[in-house]
Amino acid sequence: MPSSDQNSADSLRVTVFSNGSSDLLLKGASLVTLTLLITTLITCHNENVSFITTKGTIFAPLQGNVTYPPSIKAAADPDILLSLALQTATPCPFPRDFWFVKTKKTSGSTLKGIFKSICAYHGIACMKLPEKLLTMPGTELNFNEEHWPAQIDNYRSLGFEHVSIVDHGLYSPKILQKLNNPLIFTAVREPVDRLISHFYFFHMNYTALSMEGLQSDGKLPDVVLKAVEAYAVEAANLLYIEMGGDLKKSRKIFSGEEEEIDSAYSLASAVVSWYDFIFVQELFEESIIAFAIEYGLNLIDFFTISAKIQTGKYPQRDKFPASTLATIQKYNAIDAKIYKLAKESMETKIQGLREAYKQDQSVHPNFDGLLETYKRVQARVNDVCSIENYREWYKQHGFTDGYERSRKDNGSDPECWTCVGEGFRCVEFTAKQELGF
């Protein structure tokens, strides 16, 4: 990728006519860049769009059969574009207001980085959460309902037609009413695993409680087990609460009686029905492909790396006794129902995509083919642009900024716990390279 000095010599001005006109200056614009721009407009706009460049190339209106210059046509091979701009009958709804209700320890930060990328490509303002630690439910809602409506008004006054929320904060109808015809997304995780992960993350980073490891007999010490069980009560049904459920009702579903189990299912069903799409962490890659297909999005936006790698840093559920697991399950009955409904819905969605492809391969995308491509490219991205490697990659390619899409610590935290979209320049370059561009 050329440096900023090299870019100026190869600048390409593209005039885009779409019910009017606007100029885009593409520095160092390659055929790849232009192809991706065209692809985005084909996928996400139904208007009559034309391109005129200062280098004399004219692109005909993008309706029906598109005529490309030979070099563009080669780069726009259907097999390649299938990996970049998913060929689907579903029109892309973006740019559009949306709210990603970011739940705790459900791969939310990874998804936040992905949504930041989608915002960047579609001209959507990703509104910023201020420097304020939001911890347990019960303290967040009033802050949310004061902060986000004011933020929405502020961004609208600055000229942003479309805005999004991609940060922590409880779902609220009051906030939803401030958004224009929004899409609502969230993510879930198996409740026992989610609570254990959240317990260790919270205490390791935000309290002085020392997390002791396994004893010589391979068991967790009593002080840890008691703390986890207490946390199961304190953070009971956290998914349900963050997704907009009633805090008081969530505290009543504890005894495991049949009547309460029925009530838990009813509460979970209501909350799940509010969302347009729910990612499932245990089916993360499958969720990504299903989401990209459903919303006609560019797959290049979905490759990512993360600094919050917790694998192996705390004991997993198999190290906890049955009594502790039972306590967690007892106090998270609604979350268990939410997870069950979301997982079943995702499995049904995936099966439907597979069946659709079998019935008509000329119209519907190949879910399994895209999933295989995504896994292959993501593995390459992980190798080249790991947290340990990507800054060296930036140095080698002449970049001195743009290390992450957002962070809240002004660079003071070397582990970058508040970072999302880390190394996105390296990620995008490596993904495009791996895809043959």
C-alpha positions as CSV (number, residue, x, y, z in Angstrom):
1,M,0.0,0.0,0.0
2,P,1.5,3.4,-1.0
3,S,2.4,6.0,1.6
4,S,0.5,9.3,1.8
5,D,3.2,11.0,-0.3
6,Q,2.9,8.4,-3.0
7,N,-0.9,8.7,-3.0
8,S,-1.0,12.3,-4.2
9,A,0.6,11.4,-7.5
10,D,-1.9,8.8,-8.3
11,S,-5.0,10.6,-7.1
12,L,-8.2,9.7,-9.0
13,R,-11.2,12.0,-8.8
14,V,-14.5,10.1,-9.3
15,T,-17.7,12.0,-10.0
16,V,-20.6,10.0,-8.8
17,F,-24.0,10.9,-10.3
18,S,-26.9,9.6,-8.2
19,N,-29.9,11.9,-8.3
20,G,-27.4,14.8,-8.3
21,S,-23.6,14.6,-8.2
22,S,-20.8,14.4,-5.7
23,D,-17.0,14.2,-6.0
24,L,-14.8,11.6,-4.3
25,L,-11.1,12.0,-4.3
26,L,-9.6,8.5,-4.1
27,K,-5.9,8.8,-3.2
28,G,-3.9,6.0,-4.6
29,A,-7.0,4.6,-6.1
30,S,-6.4,1.2,-7.6
31,L,-8.8,-0.9,-9.7
32,V,-9.4,-2.7,-6.4
33,T,-10.6,0.5,-4.7
34,L,-12.7,1.5,-7.6
35,T,-14.2,-2.0,-8.0
36,L,-15.1,-2.0,-4.3
37,L,-16.7,1.4,-4.6
38,I,-18.7,0.3,-7.6
39,T,-19.7,-2.9,-5.9
40,T,-20.9,-1.0,-2.8
41,L,-23.1,1.3,-5.0
42,I,-24.4,-1.7,-7.0
43,T,-25.2,-3.6,-3.8
44,C,-26.6,-0.7,-1.7
45,H,-28.2,1.7,-4.1
46,N,-31.0,1.3,-6.6
47,E,-30.4,4.7,-8.2
48,N,-29.0,5.3,-11.7
49,V,-25.3,5.8,-10.9
50,S,-22.5,6.8,-13.3
51,F,-18.8,7.3,-12.8
52,I,-16.5,9.8,-14.7
53,T,-12.8,9.9,-13.8
54,T,-10.1,12.4,-14.5
55,K,-8.2,9.6,-16.3
56,G,-10.9,9.5,-19.0
57,T,-12.6,6.2,-18.0
58,I,-16.4,6.4,-18.1
59,F,-18.6,3.9,-16.4
60,A,-22.1,3.5,-17.8
61,P,-25.2,3.7,-15.6
62,L,-25.2,0.8,-13.1
63,Q,-28.5,-0.7,-14.0
64,G,-29.1,-4.1,-15.6
65,N,-25.9,-5.3,-17.4
66,V,-22.9,-3.3,-16.3
67,T,-20.2,-2.7,-18.8
68,Y,-16.7,-2.6,-17.3
69,P,-13.4,-1.7,-18.9
70,P,-11.4,-5.0,-19.5
71,S,-9.2,-4.5,-16.4
72,I,-12.2,-3.8,-14.1
73,K,-14.1,-6.8,-15.7
74,A,-11.2,-9.1,-14.8
75,A,-11.2,-7.9,-11.2
76,A,-15.0,-8.2,-11.0
77,D,-15.0,-11.9,-11.6
78,P,-18.2,-13.3,-10.0
79,D,-16.3,-15.9,-8.0
80,I,-14.2,-13.1,-6.4
81,L,-17.1,-10.7,-6.0
82,L,-19.0,-13.4,-4.2
83,S,-16.4,-13.2,-1.5
84,L,-16.5,-9.4,-1.3
85,A,-20.0,-8.2,-2.2
86,L,-22.4,-11.0,-1.5
87,Q,-24.7,-11.6,-4.5
88,T,-28.1,-11.8,-2.9
89,A,-31.6,-10.7,-3.8
90,T,-31.8,-8.9,-0.5
91,P,-31.1,-5.1,-1.0
92,C,-28.5,-3.6,1.3
93,P,-30.4,-1.5,3.9
94,F,-27.4,0.7,4.8
95,P,-26.8,3.6,5.3
96,R,-29.5,3.4,8.0
97,D,-29.9,4.1,11.7
98,F,-29.1,1.0,13.8
99,W,-28.4,0.0,17.4
100,F,-26.1,-2.8,18.3
101,V,-27.1,-3.5,21.9
102,K,-23.6,-4.5,23.2
103,T,-24.0,-7.3,25.8
104,K,-21.2,-8.3,28.1
105,K,-18.8,-11.1,27.2
106,T,-20.5,-12.2,24.0
107,S,-17.9,-11.2,21.5
108,G,-19.4,-7.7,21.6
109,S,-16.1,-5.8,21.2
110,T,-15.3,-7.8,18.1
111,L,-18.7,-7.1,16.7
112,K,-18.4,-3.4,17.7
113,G,-15.2,-3.3,15.5
114,I,-17.1,-4.9,12.6
115,F,-20.0,-2.4,13.0
116,K,-17.4,0.5,13.1
117,S,-16.1,-0.8,9.8
118,I,-19.7,-0.9,8.3
119,C,-20.3,2.7,9.6
120,A,-17.0,3.9,7.9
121,Y,-18.0,2.4,4.5
122,H,-21.6,3.5,4.6
123,G,-21.3,7.1,6.0
124,I,-23.0,6.3,9.3
125,A,-22.0,8.1,12.5
126,C,-21.0,5.6,15.2
127,M,-21.7,7.7,18.3
128,K,-19.2,7.7,21.1
129,L,-19.8,6.6,24.7
130,P,-18.1,9.0,27.1
131,E,-15.5,8.2,29.6
132,K,-17.8,6.5,32.1
133,L,-17.6,3.0,33.5
134,L,-20.9,1.1,33.2
135,T,-20.8,-1.9,35.4
136,M,-23.9,-3.6,36.8
137,P,-27.5,-3.2,35.7
138,G,-29.6,-0.8,37.7
139,T,-27.1,2.1,37.3
140,E,-27.1,2.3,33.5
141,L,-30.6,3.0,32.4
142,N,-31.0,6.6,33.6
143,F,-27.5,7.4,32.2
144,N,-28.4,5.8,28.8
145,E,-31.7,7.7,28.6
146,E,-30.0,11.0,29.3
147,H,-26.9,10.5,27.2
148,W,-27.9,8.8,23.9
149,P,-30.9,11.1,23.0
150,A,-28.7,14.1,23.5
151,Q,-25.9,12.5,21.4
152,I,-28.4,11.7,18.7
153,D,-29.6,15.3,18.5
154,N,-26.0,16.5,18.5
155,Y,-24.9,14.3,15.6
156,R,-28.0,15.2,13.6
157,S,-27.2,18.9,14.1
158,L,-23.8,18.3,12.7
159,G,-25.4,17.0,9.5
160,F,-25.3,13.2,10.0
161,E,-28.4,11.8,8.4
162,H,-27.7,8.3,9.8
163,V,-26.5,7.4,13.3
164,S,-25.8,4.3,15.2
165,I,-25.1,3.1,18.8
166,V,-22.5,0.3,19.0
167,D,-21.5,0.5,22.7
168,H,-22.6,-0.8,26.1
169,G,-25.9,0.4,27.4
170,L,-29.3,-1.0,28.2
171,Y,-31.9,-1.2,25.5
172,S,-34.6,1.5,26.0
173,P,-37.7,2.3,24.0
174,K,-37.1,6.0,24.8
175,I,-33.8,5.9,23.0
176,L,-35.2,3.8,20.2
177,Q,-37.8,6.5,19.5
178,K,-35.0,8.9,18.7
179,L,-33.6,6.7,15.9
180,N,-35.1,6.8,12.4
181,N,-36.5,3.4,11.4
182,P,-33.6,1.6,13.1
183,L,-32.4,-2.0,12.8
184,I,-31.7,-3.6,16.2
185,F,-29.0,-6.2,16.8
186,T,-27.4,-7.9,19.7
187,A,-25.3,-11.0,20.7
188,V,-25.8,-13.8,23.1
189,R,-23.7,-16.6,24.7
190,E,-24.5,-19.7,26.7
191,P,-25.3,-18.2,30.1
192,V,-23.0,-20.3,32.4
193,D,-20.0,-19.7,30.2
194,R,-20.9,-16.0,29.8
195,L,-21.2,-15.5,33.6
196,I,-17.9,-17.2,34.4
197,S,-16.2,-15.2,31.7
198,H,-17.7,-11.9,33.0
199,F,-16.9,-12.8,36.6
200,Y,-13.2,-13.2,35.9
201,F,-13.1,-10.2,33.5
202,F,-14.8,-7.9,36.0
203,H,-12.8,-8.9,39.0
204,M,-9.4,-9.1,37.2
205,N,-9.8,-5.7,35.7
206,Y,-12.0,-3.6,38.0
207,T,-11.7,-4.8,41.6
208,A,-8.9,-5.7,44.0
209,L,-10.2,-9.2,44.5
210,S,-7.4,-11.6,43.8
211,M,-8.4,-14.6,41.6
212,E,-6.7,-17.6,42.9
213,G,-5.9,-20.4,40.5
214,L,-6.5,-24.2,40.9
215,Q,-5.3,-25.9,44.0
216,S,-2.9,-28.8,43.9
217,D,-5.8,-31.2,43.7
218,G,-7.1,-29.5,40.6
219,K,-10.0,-27.8,42.3
220,L,-10.9,-24.2,42.7
221,P,-10.5,-22.7,46.2
222,D,-13.7,-22.1,48.2
223,V,-13.1,-18.3,48.2
224,V,-13.5,-18.3,44.4
225,L,-16.5,-20.6,44.3
226,K,-18.3,-18.5,46.9
227,A,-17.5,-15.3,44.9
228,V,-18.8,-16.8,41.7
229,E,-22.0,-18.0,43.3
230,A,-22.5,-14.5,44.8
231,Y,-21.9,-13.0,41.4
232,A,-24.5,-15.3,39.9
233,V,-27.1,-13.6,42.1
234,E,-25.7,-10.1,41.6
235,A,-25.6,-10.4,37.8
236,A,-28.6,-12.7,37.4
237,N,-30.2,-12.7,33.9
238,L,-27.8,-10.0,32.7
239,L,-28.5,-10.7,29.0
240,Y,-32.2,-10.3,29.6
241,I,-31.7,-7.0,31.4
242,E,-29.2,-5.5,28.9
243,M,-31.5,-6.5,26.1
244,G,-34.3,-4.5,27.6
245,G,-36.0,-6.8,30.1
246,D,-37.6,-5.8,33.4
247,L,-35.0,-5.7,36.2
248,K,-37.6,-6.5,38.9
249,K,-39.1,-9.4,37.0
250,S,-35.6,-10.9,36.4
251,R,-35.1,-11.1,40.1
252,K,-38.2,-13.3,40.6
253,I,-37.2,-16.2,38.4
254,F,-35.1,-18.0,40.9
255,S,-36.9,-21.1,42.4
256,G,-37.1,-23.3,39.3
257,E,-40.8,-24.0,39.8
258,E,-42.7,-24.9,36.7
259,E,-44.8,-21.7,36.8
260,E,-41.6,-19.6,36.9
261,I,-40.0,-21.6,34.1
262,D,-43.1,-20.8,32.0
263,S,-42.8,-17.1,33.0
264,A,-39.1,-17.1,32.1
265,Y,-39.9,-18.4,28.6
266,S,-42.5,-15.8,28.1
267,L,-40.2,-13.0,29.2
268,A,-37.4,-14.3,27.0
269,S,-39.7,-14.6,24.0
270,A,-40.8,-11.1,24.3
271,V,-37.3,-9.6,24.4
272,V,-36.0,-11.8,21.6
273,S,-38.8,-10.6,19.3
274,W,-37.6,-7.0,19.5
275,Y,-34.4,-7.7,17.6
276,D,-33.8,-7.9,13.9
277,F,-30.7,-10.1,14.3
278,I,-29.1,-11.9,17.2
279,F,-25.5,-13.2,16.9
280,V,-24.7,-16.4,18.8
281,Q,-21.1,-16.6,20.1
282,E,-20.9,-20.4,19.8
283,L,-21.9,-20.0,16.2
284,F,-19.9,-16.8,15.7
285,E,-18.5,-17.4,12.2
286,E,-21.8,-18.8,11.0
287,S,-23.6,-15.8,12.4
288,I,-21.3,-13.5,10.5
289,I,-22.0,-15.1,7.2
290,A,-25.8,-15.3,7.8
291,F,-25.7,-11.6,8.8
292,A,-23.7,-10.6,5.7
293,I,-26.1,-12.5,3.4
294,E,-29.2,-11.3,5.1
295,Y,-28.2,-7.6,4.8
296,G,-26.3,-7.7,1.5
297,L,-23.1,-6.5,3.1
298,N,-19.5,-6.5,1.9
299,L,-17.7,-9.5,3.5
300,I,-14.4,-7.5,3.7
301,D,-15.9,-5.6,6.6
302,F,-16.1,-8.7,8.8
303,F,-12.5,-9.6,9.1
304,T,-11.0,-8.6,12.4
305,I,-8.5,-9.1,15.2
306,S,-9.0,-8.5,18.9
307,A,-6.9,-7.5,21.9
308,K,-9.3,-9.1,24.4
309,I,-8.1,-12.6,24.0
310,Q,-9.0,-14.4,27.2
311,T,-8.6,-18.0,26.2
312,G,-6.7,-19.9,28.9
313,K,-6.6,-17.0,31.3
314,Y,-9.2,-18.3,33.6
315,P,-10.8,-21.7,34.5
316,Q,-13.5,-23.0,32.3
317,R,-16.8,-24.5,33.5
318,D,-15.4,-28.0,33.7
319,K,-13.3,-26.9,36.7
320,F,-16.4,-25.8,38.7
321,P,-18.4,-28.3,40.8
322,A,-22.0,-29.2,39.9
323,S,-23.4,-27.2,42.9
324,T,-21.8,-24.0,41.6
325,L,-23.0,-24.6,38.1
326,A,-26.5,-25.3,39.4
327,T,-26.5,-22.0,41.3
328,I,-25.6,-20.1,38.1
329,Q,-28.3,-21.9,36.1
330,K,-30.9,-21.2,38.8
331,Y,-30.4,-17.5,38.8
332,N,-30.1,-17.2,35.0
333,A,-33.3,-19.0,33.8
334,I,-34.4,-16.2,31.6
335,D,-31.0,-15.9,30.0
336,A,-31.0,-19.6,29.3
337,K,-34.3,-19.3,27.5
338,I,-33.1,-16.3,25.5
339,Y,-30.0,-18.3,24.4
340,K,-32.1,-21.3,23.5
341,L,-34.4,-19.2,21.3
342,A,-31.6,-17.3,19.7
343,K,-29.5,-20.4,18.9
344,E,-32.5,-22.3,17.5
345,S,-33.4,-19.3,15.3
346,M,-29.8,-19.1,14.0
347,E,-29.7,-22.8,13.2
348,T,-33.0,-22.5,11.4
349,K,-31.7,-19.4,9.5
350,I,-28.5,-21.3,8.4
351,Q,-30.5,-24.3,7.3
352,G,-32.8,-22.1,5.3
353,L,-29.8,-20.5,3.5
354,R,-28.3,-23.9,2.7
355,E,-31.7,-25.1,1.3
356,A,-32.1,-22.0,-0.8
357,Y,-28.7,-22.5,-2.4
358,K,-29.5,-26.1,-3.2
359,Q,-32.7,-25.1,-4.9
360,D,-31.2,-22.3,-7.0
361,Q,-27.5,-21.7,-7.1
362,S,-27.8,-19.0,-9.7
363,V,-29.7,-16.7,-7.3
364,H,-28.7,-17.7,-3.7
365,P,-25.2,-17.4,-2.2
366,N,-23.3,-20.6,-1.1
367,F,-23.4,-20.3,2.7
368,D,-20.9,-23.1,3.2
369,G,-18.6,-21.8,0.5
370,L,-18.6,-18.4,2.0
371,L,-18.1,-19.8,5.5
372,E,-15.0,-21.7,4.3
373,T,-13.6,-18.6,2.6
374,Y,-14.2,-16.5,5.7
375,K,-12.4,-19.0,7.9
376,R,-9.5,-19.3,5.5
377,V,-9.0,-15.5,5.1
378,Q,-9.6,-14.9,8.9
379,A,-6.9,-17.4,9.7
380,R,-4.5,-15.6,7.4
381,V,-5.5,-12.2,9.0
382,N,-4.8,-13.6,12.4
383,D,-1.3,-14.7,11.3
384,V,-0.3,-11.5,9.6
385,C,-2.1,-8.9,11.7
386,S,-2.0,-10.4,15.2
387,I,-1.9,-8.0,18.2
388,E,1.9,-8.7,18.4
389,N,2.5,-8.2,14.7
390,Y,0.3,-5.5,13.2
391,R,2.2,-2.4,14.4
392,E,5.3,-3.8,12.8
393,W,3.3,-4.2,9.6
394,Y,2.2,-0.6,9.8
395,K,5.8,0.5,10.2
396,Q,6.9,-1.5,7.2
397,H,4.1,0.0,5.1
398,G,4.7,3.6,6.2
399,F,1.7,4.1,8.4
400,T,2.0,6.1,11.7
401,D,-1.6,6.3,12.7
402,G,-5.0,4.5,12.3
403,Y,-4.0,1.7,14.7
404,E,-7.6,1.0,15.7
405,R,-11.0,2.3,14.8
406,S,-11.6,3.6,18.3
407,R,-10.2,3.6,21.8
408,K,-11.0,5.5,25.0
409,D,-7.7,5.7,26.8
410,N,-5.8,8.1,24.6
411,G,-3.0,5.5,24.2
412,S,-2.2,5.1,27.8
413,D,-3.2,1.5,28.1
414,P,-0.6,-0.8,26.3
415,E,-3.1,-3.7,26.3
416,C,-5.8,-1.5,24.8
417,W,-8.7,-3.0,26.7
418,T,-10.9,-0.2,25.2
419,C,-9.8,-0.7,21.6
420,V,-11.9,-2.0,18.8
421,G,-11.0,-2.5,15.2
422,E,-7.3,-3.0,16.0
423,G,-4.9,-3.0,13.0
424,F,-7.8,-2.4,10.5
425,R,-5.4,-1.2,7.7
426,C,-3.4,-4.5,8.0
427,V,-6.6,-6.5,8.3
428,E,-8.2,-5.1,5.1
429,F,-5.0,-5.3,3.1
430,T,-4.3,-8.9,4.1
431,A,-7.9,-9.9,3.5
432,K,-8.0,-8.4,0.0
433,Q,-4.7,-10.0,-0.8
434,E,-5.8,-13.4,0.3
435,L,-9.0,-13.0,-1.8
436,G,-6.9,-12.4,-4.9
437,F,-7.1,-8.6,-5.3
